[in-house]
Amino acid sequence: MSGWKIPLITPEVDDQDARAVYDVVLAGDVAVGREQEHFERIVTDITGAKFGVSLSSGTAALHLALLALDVGPGDEVIVPDLTYIASANPVRYVGAAPVLVDIKPDDGNVDVDILNDFIEERVRRNYILPKAIIAVHVLGEPCDMEKLLAISKNYGIPIIEDAAQSFGATYGAGKLAYKATGSIGKFGVLSFSGNNIVTTGGGGMLLTNDGALASKVRHLSTQGKLANNNFDHNVVGYNYRLSNIAATLGIVQAKKLSAFIKAKRLIYYRYRENLELISNIRMIAINPINNGSCWLSTAVFQDKKTRIKVEASLRSNGIECSTLWTPIHKQAPYIEAPFVGAGVSVDLAERSLSLPSSTSLRESEQKEVIDTIISTLVHI
Ligand SMILES: Cc1ncc(COP(=O)(O)O)c(C=O)c1O
């Protein structure tokens, strides 16, 4: 229990989920079992990716994607500047350096034009190119994968899609119509942590359409153990496999994904209808053509001072809310990392506030959030 009258995001776990886990625990299939493969199949059916390797976290999935692409010391990797820090940390795990690229003010996703200019400039100067691009679908909103794929093709730079916040989101038009986030790049990363749309209590999955890469990742995720039953290992691997208990929860949760997304989208639209009536307040945009997951509804205020006032007022009324992430280039481990852009990430992060977005949020609770925001703004 969070202790908040209205929490920011709580997982929606019910009796059916608990019973499934109970049964698998009693059967003794806690670490390894049929449910792992079953869960992978459900997720690949949903996303359309050919292969899915279930892992202990989304961070582990990013780490293994970078290793599988042979990213290492001396390499650079593009990472958007406004995202959860887990998008950047695995770049450092493999000894590579992130290049942080600014974002767009409307939806908070990476500014592909800035990214493209950066790469073109590198080409003009005959400098080394980034070894990979981590494309994040921030807050569940699909980023501009069509343009990113063109860059990837032009310069031979693979894309790792960080779809941790956008499981189930799809493109609605153009070349990528009906394709799900995470199924398009060389790799796609999902997270099933406690606040993600489908939870396994902690877990992730790496998606790919390349069978050889999928095998490489699975091998790395199980300590690099060879299949000869002799405890022989041919590489330094990792203990990154998802437990069978977690996979069991994932199966029941994933079956509810479309209902969860429907609920999240309804929440987003209700905030937008009500809050955008007030001048100088807007929601972080979604592209109406696509089907974003609306994982976390986030409002943008006219300035930082207003955001701070609304934040304090919500909290004092028992309503949990959260600022967006501090831009990566402003965080201690990345202060020296190159940042490309004018600082849209800083401005958006200062003025934004994420609002309660649990799939189980009741309409009356959402009304209370909206009323609290409006009455705070009226008294400023
Ligand atoms: C954008 C993004 N990338 C990566 C991760 C890491 O996932 P995990 O917490 O499962 O390691 C998260 C977590 O939600 C995330 O939001």
The ligand as a MOL file (V3000), in Angstrom:
LIG
                    3D

  0  0  0     0  0            999 V3000
M  V30 BEGIN CTAB
M  V30 COUNTS 16 16 0 0 0
M  V30 BEGIN ATOM
M  V30 1 C 12.2630 3.9890 -20.4920 0
M  V30 2 C 12.7130 2.8970 -19.5830 0
M  V30 3 N 13.7970 2.1870 -19.9220 0
M  V30 4 C 14.2430 1.1670 -19.1710 0
M  V30 5 C 13.5840 0.8040 -18.0040 0
M  V30 6 C 14.1600 -0.2830 -17.1730 0
M  V30 7 O 13.2960 -1.3010 -16.8950 0
M  V30 8 P 13.4680 -2.1430 -15.5230 0
M  V30 9 O 13.0200 -1.2770 -14.4060 0
M  V30 10 O 12.6070 -3.3410 -15.7400 0
M  V30 11 O 14.9160 -2.5040 -15.4110 0
M  V30 12 C 12.4450 1.5090 -17.6040 0
M  V30 13 C 11.6880 1.1480 -16.4020 0
M  V30 14 O 10.5020 1.2860 -16.3450 0
M  V30 15 C 12.0070 2.5880 -18.4010 0
M  V30 16 O 10.9500 3.3240 -18.0550 0
M  V30 END ATOM
M  V30 BEGIN BOND
M  V30 1 1 1 2
M  V30 2 1 2 3
M  V30 3 2 2 15
M  V30 4 2 3 4
M  V30 5 1 4 5
M  V30 6 1 5 6
M  V30 7 2 5 12
M  V30 8 1 6 7
M  V30 9 1 7 8
M  V30 10 2 8 9
M  V30 11 1 8 10
M  V30 12 1 8 11
M  V30 13 1 12 13
M  V30 14 1 12 15
M  V30 15 2 13 14
M  V30 16 1 15 16
M  V30 END BOND
M  V30 END CTAB
M  END
